[in-house]
């Protein structure tokens, strides 16, 4: 659960002061959360179909949404204040 959240912080550059550059203009909050949810859900579906050796847990879907959506909301709010 914290892996996708930490990667969201790194990709969006939330660990440092806000800067506007090509990276932050491409990885908007909506685009970033969409990419992360698709990747996380894809990994869980791959586990469901035993495409690699791991344990499928349907609660992981809720875990990913429960951390990424609040981060997206906070990020959207704070990034709109910088515009």
C-alpha positions in Angstrom: 0.0 0.0 0.0 2.8 2.4 0.8 4.8 1.5 -2.3 2.4 3.2 -4.8 1.9 6.1 -2.4 5.6 6.8 -2.1 6.1 6.4 -5.9 3.2 8.9 -6.4 5.1 11.4 -4.2 8.3 10.8 -6.1 6.8 11.1 -9.6 4.8 14.2 -8.7 7.8 15.8 -6.9 5.9 16.3 -3.7 8.9 15.7 -1.6 10.4 19.1 -2.5 9.3 22.6 -3.2 6.9 23.1 -6.1 8.4 23.8 -9.5 6.7 24.1 -12.8 8.6 22.2 -15.5 8.0 19.7 -18.3 7.9 16.8 -15.8 5.2 18.3 -13.6 3.2 19.6 -16.5 3.2 16.0 -18.0 2.5 14.2 -14.7 -0.6 16.1 -13.6 -2.4 14.8 -10.5 -5.1 13.1 -12.6 -2.8 11.5 -15.1 -0.5 10.3 -12.3 -3.3 8.7 -10.2 -4.8 7.1 -13.4 -1.5 5.6 -14.4 -0.8 4.3 -10.9 -4.3 2.8 -10.4 -4.0 1.1 -13.8 -0.6 -0.4 -13.0 -1.7 -1.5 -9.5 -4.9 -3.1 -10.8 -2.9 -4.7 -13.6 -0.5 -6.2 -11.2 -3.3 -7.6 -9.1 -5.1 -9.1 -12.1 -1.8 -10.7 -13.2 -1.6 -12.2 -9.7 -5.2 -13.5 -10.1 -4.3 -15.3 -13.3 -1.0 -16.6 -11.8 1.1 -14.9 -14.4 3.9 -14.8 -11.9 4.5 -16.4 -8.5 2.7 -14.3 -5.8 -0.4 -14.2 -3.7 -3.6 -12.6 -5.0 -5.5 -10.5 -2.4 -8.7 -8.8 -3.5 -8.4 -6.4 -0.6 -5.4 -4.9 -2.3 -7.7 -3.1 -4.8 -9.3 -1.3 -1.8 -5.9 -0.6 -0.3 -4.6 1.1 -3.5 -7.7 3.2 -3.9 -7.8 4.2 -0.2 -4.3 5.7 -0.3 -4.0 7.0 -3.9 -7.4 8.8 -4.1 -6.9 10.9 -1.0 -3.3 11.7 -2.1 -4.8 12.7 -5.5 -7.3 15.0 -3.8 -4.7 16.7 -1.6 -2.3 17.0 -4.5 -5.0 18.5 -6.8 -5.9 21.0 -4.1 -2.3 22.0 -3.3 -1.2 22.1 -7.0 -4.2 24.3 -7.9 -3.0 26.9 -5.3 0.3 27.2 -7.2 -1.3 28.1 -10.5 
